[in-house]
Amino acid sequence: MAAYKKHNNAAVYGVLKHNNRETQKPSNVDIDPQRTKLNYNLAPPDRGNTLAENKAYYSQRLDEVYHYKRDTLVTCCEWVITAPKDLPESEEKAFFTACYNFFNEQYGEKNVIHCSVHCDEGIKNNQGKIVYGKPHMHYMFIPVVQCEEKHGFVEKVCCKERMTRNHLLNIHPQLNDFLEKSGIHCDINSGITDGKNRSVRELKAQTLRTMILERDRNIEVLASENHQLKCEVEKLQEKVRQLETTRTISTHRRFGELEREEEYEY
């Protein structure tokens, strides 16, 4: 249900552009532009609703904390949270709002640079109907930790210290407890990740593999049903042939009897 990603400074611009749906020709074919109007933002107003506004706050917040001036530095982490399958559609916004509040407690709302809920993505079949895909939230934040005073700063950017292995291992059960206390009851463990963090691309690949397996199973079931139907049709055709043969013999017999009767009529 939750996928974690980290981005270096050079990549943040592109990620924000994608999440704000400002890419002219997105490479993600699962996006339906006609449904983009259903997307919504959960971040505070000062983060804005556009790439430029998000980027401005991101730069402002970076100036407030100690960090190395290099493009390869991981300055942004992202959680992608997908609505559970058993969550009613009427509770989706409350679910995402609760997830947003949970992550704010973990990382601090002042470190959030973008948080949007996408309702315009889904894997489609050949007819263009969405067969897999639920609304999901992109929570992007700067991984900030407390530090000893350094050049006048008491906070620094450090993904390694903020996103520890122990933290990542415990995030799901902690989120589950938070949701339960918030009155939202759903199964956040989809089973797709096997308890491990997976990238969005890996989750989509897994979904496609699941679709292919289900398609193959459906083909096998249909092939079996088709074989049974063919057998039934052959049996019915055989019965029809037997009935036609019986009817022909009966007709010939009656016709022959009539001929013999006419021979004795003078």
Steps between C-alpha positions, in 0.01 A plus 500: 500500500788738574800547273803702604729694265784745548609774260819698470490876451533474121194273472255690721396742224393217268312314773308812603419572137358151457303503827352841415397363159692772317687263267385565143547144378526272807670165449249339736234359267275416797407867553155600375504880436120516513509382862781735613240750621416249776848533654536714813765649727542442876807717567470840672412800277852644518629197307280598206342286231758530224853391426632855537331548839618162633853569378501844667407352837748216453783748438388716792497207742840378382642844577380459860696179569861392459573295190775440248472696176505215252242357258566139606393567860170329588286799593155349452327181607162385378231266623243378248195374688233305311143468629440142626267278303257461790473876560158643396524780247313730739785467754791555262551870576488435876753220451746718309455788746581263787809374314606861442464577872694186591796592279493855632550359849792298370679763292353838592250687286746783437712249305218403262554647155218326314206272581246413233243226455479360147172356378595499132727194478424137437601204286251459219392205292473497120162675519645790702325402824701530824535147637775563754584814690365694796545865598838563659682776686846646433649633824832676426717641778853611584669252738601737779653399835622692804875557524758678709539863406686525171554831322198638686270207412348255750334284232650322203396297197593137553299221339723231654423611855133577439400194293672221692438132434320466832277796415405351162428158654263649758319755286216267392397378847527855636284633218248222557472590870460868412220423254319280752515778760367739235198275450606373158490120481661345194771254402804706405706186436416411139743209496661626180810630672559185713583729790778670303516843349449500123524782250192614310645348184546165676145510635363574154707216355363269768147615419554430131635155582190435711280614212680266260464206741129572543459533123675165447279337764192647334620369162544152650151512653347621174689233303367232736146637474535518122608135488204396714262697280643336188444158657142596586443626145639175352268297725203710396596470134525122539153489656367712214655257247346203681160667508520585130601142418214361707252742342620406146466127567153549648390707200629239256315227682171689498542587133575135416188381686285745308639371170420143594146592601443674166604183313192319640254770411301406184 
